[in-house]
Amino acid sequence: MPVLRRRIITVLLIIGGFVVLVEACSPELTFRAYLSPDLFQPFRRSFAGITRSVPAGRGYVPYAGISESTESGPIDELRQAYRNLLSSSAGLYGASLNFAPEAVEVVRERIRTMAPVDSKYADEVDLLQCKLDLRAARNDDDASLATAQACLEKYLERPRPAALRSEARGWLARTLFLRKNRADAARIYLDELESPDSNIKRERLSVSLKMLYSWQPLRTEDLSAFLDAPSHALFAAHLASNTSPRNGGDGLNRALLAGLEEKRSLFREGPQSDALALSQMRAALRLGDPDAILRFANRIAGTSDARKYAEYLWLTGAAHFLKGNYPQAEQFFLELFEASDAAASERARAGEALEGVYDRMGRPVDQLWAAFRVVRLGPEIQKEFQTKGGYPTSIDGAGINLDVAFLLDAQLTDSQLQQYLDRYGRSPLLANSSAGDVVRYARAVRYARSEEFDKAAQIYSDLSTIERADNAKEAARLYAATRVAGSGETQLEALYAYADFLASNSNRIFFNDGLWWGFQSAVFTSRESHAFPKPSAERLTRVQTLERKLKDEQEEYWRAYKVLNGIVLKAGPTPLGKQAARRAIVCLRRINTDRFGRLDEIHAADRRLSSWLERNEVSAKP
Amino acid sequence: MRQISRVTGLGAVALVVAGLFWTPTWSNPPRKHLPWKTGFWVWAGDSPAESETKPDLLYVQVPGARWPDNVPEASQYVMVRRIERSSDITPQIAEALAAVYTEVRQGGPQSIVGLQIDYDCPTSRLADYASFLRDLREAIPPDTHVSITALLDWFRPGTEIQEVVQAVDEFVPQFYDAGPERAASGIAEVIDAEKWAPIFNALGTPYRIGISSFGRVARRRANSSGVEQVMYFRDARPFDFAGKKELEPSIQSTNAGELVVHYTINDVHARLHSGLAPRDQVDITFPTTESVRSGYEAVRRFGGYCAGAIFFRWPGRSETLAFTASEVLEILTGTSGSSEIEVETREGDCVSLRCADVYLRLGPDPASTDRRVSVRPNGRVEMFLPDGPLLPRWRQSEITVNIPAYSGLRYVYLGRALSHESVQFEVTP
């Protein structure tokens, strides 16, 4: 098989070949994904957690009162006394972090009466005092908790070793939590997460943060406390985005959006600020506020890397699309489409969105270009999902792509096809194959439909599609014979031969066999039976006219029927006329009306010809 | 005269003997019957699910000394304090409990009416427990409605249960997890009114019956000696297992009408949960409309001092294996949804566009077959943001989801539709 023919077939196979192997489901079909409301959803359902990787070299030291001493002496005895508390019984309230006051008093007494310790231990002893205050306090006794809080705050007023300072902040956060000041507690935990000097393990900080709002959700009135730093605001955004609408999520997100609109300074501090802006873009999308998406998009500095993130480009493009700003939408979708470091499925969605932009802007040639480019991403999309798991869907650019088919076969005019070839020529579709060849093939099919068979044959020959070329040449010969002036009988016989040839080559003359893969019905009938909500009458008429024209032009049996019917009318009840009638009936009955339509018309023609035959067969009998 | 004296003397002796062996039920004044109520336990741990239903009674577990912040609304509340089986029940503990109750009540809503002690006392120590309850009664404010949970084993002949219930205003026998050990599958106990009503009513103290309305996921694993050990997963859901390739369920019903779905885990499925390994057995017990309804109908037949039913328990926010209060009450009143699927559209609070949050109501009982459901809007939708566990897809003007059998989903969020005009959704036939 010639190389180019093989390439064409490969291309056509690829166009049609992304069948997603989903059990018990029909193959995935991609057709005008930009009309599907779920195309513009964010790439990720929730943004990544706020904890980042641990700074290299981060180690931990034991807390005050816990470490084993290397030398005996007062500090060692004090530490031992404190460690003994850890095995105390929990008591009535069941909290393992509280100890019986008398047990705590024993340790306090030791501090009061012990010999002076080396000054290097003074900070540890001071912190122990505060920890004992907290241990002695009941969780529901605000006065005793206030005492513990005051002690810790006073402790932190002076310079302290980093590890002890960090530990004290952790205890302060706990105290604040017990005193129902969750926002201040959260801010301390968040700052410790950010701090390379923190002596509190990340897992513990994450659990503490999670516990702060697991029982009682974040309230709108708490939000303002978080609007002092990007990392704090990001935490609030994380909570708000995870609060369902039934639990007041919308109100929370609206309040946070409004609060952050005023806080421009929070968006000038680097990656955390950018993440915050992105989070608000997502929230604004969810609240149906494309203007807010764009306002927060503009909060990201022009030089920031975040302006190249797929999520940023996607959401900004979506906002413009929703607002009908198609030129602006094109800019962002195009940038994402061309971003080599974006995931293939993200680029494919950008391509599908671009098709929508070009459709709205009346640029079908560019629409075809975008559709081809989406198809080209097919192998990369497959690879992406093989790595990450799951099945790609049509909005990921997977499945049998019918956009190319519809654009090439139904929508674009001949001159638009030529414009594509002129503008994009031999732009690659896949390695060693060309979208231009697919367009040329479609051009050849169109020539055949308009019975310019010689031109069709020439293109088929150039593309080395031998069978098609041979069919076109034979069609050209037979068609030419119908144009030769001669006796009526001769011309009718030539017409019969032409019609018979068409009827004997269903799907091989006028039908573009490489584009549809048997799913044309799914597109056409779906448009007719699922035209809901209905497009405008004008658009519906225009599209339906296109489809009707395509259906008529591509159906060999219908074309043959019309020629044969003409012969019946002209030849009358002669042997040729009856032969034509019989052949015409066969053609009518072989038309796939699911795809073609005109069911009533076909049945009526069948009945008419059948009755005519019956009348004329009867009258011929002796 | 001598004849009369002899008869009188014999009669007196008989009376004394009878008095030694007979404790008449009216030795204490007859108790007032309590009004019939339906209530729920709210257990500490997970934030309670929101509900539009306001039940008669909530029994709220309070581990500390402060009333929890987001307890669902109810007409009345009873604070519940759990005492571990291994704990000592001393007069000091009774006094401390009374003090805590007083403090909680002062800081809590006006409608806290009582205290329930949840203590799985060993049957042999019921006399101590009765003494503890009397101490509590003396220490606690006199208008407190004192209640206790009760194990069925306490009611066998020859125990001190009478003493125990006399010290309280109400007892609540629990007809779930009634065996000596908690089982891997099956929770609810069959409620035999003919057997239990005479026993409970004879005690002369009002009672309400504890009924199960929750389910559980359990893992059974054989150790090296072949002995099976059971572990319960609170963070696993039926949906985590439903519809998974090559994970075939086997199904049974319990005597109480619950549904048990069983899975055998292989190498691949061990990845479904961090606590799973190949060859583990997973049992998921589902409450059903049958198990709840039959339990409640049995309770209605108790008569006497029976004053209602308390359901264990009010679900947590993320739970799918416990019926909500609304669902329970619908089952009891016979208005429970059928297996028909319904769609619910709730208007969101959006800015420039209208937004509609789309939910599916799938019926209270787990379906035995996979289902594919489509819903469509009655107007134009500009954007659809899928959400929830079912990964909804927009296909040809419809949202389509696949719901595996035994998923345990009853009310599921599909996502948010944004539009210029208000839209409603309907299930496509």
Interface residues (C-beta under 8 A of the other chain):
Chain A: E23 S36 P37 D38 F40 Q41 P42 R45 L92 Y93 G94 A95 R138 N139 D140 S214 W215 Q216 P217 S244 P245 R246 N247 D250 G251 R254 A284 L285 R286 L287 G288 D289 P290 D291 A292 A318 L322 T393 S526 H530 F532 P533
Chain B: D46 S47 E50 P63 G64 A65 R66 P68 D69 N70 I93 A96 V100 E103 K245 R317 R346 G348 D349 C350 V351 S352 L353 R354 C355 D357 R376 P377 G379 R380 V381 E382 M383 F384 L385 P386 D387 P392 R393 W394 R395 Q396 S397 Y413 R416 A417 L418
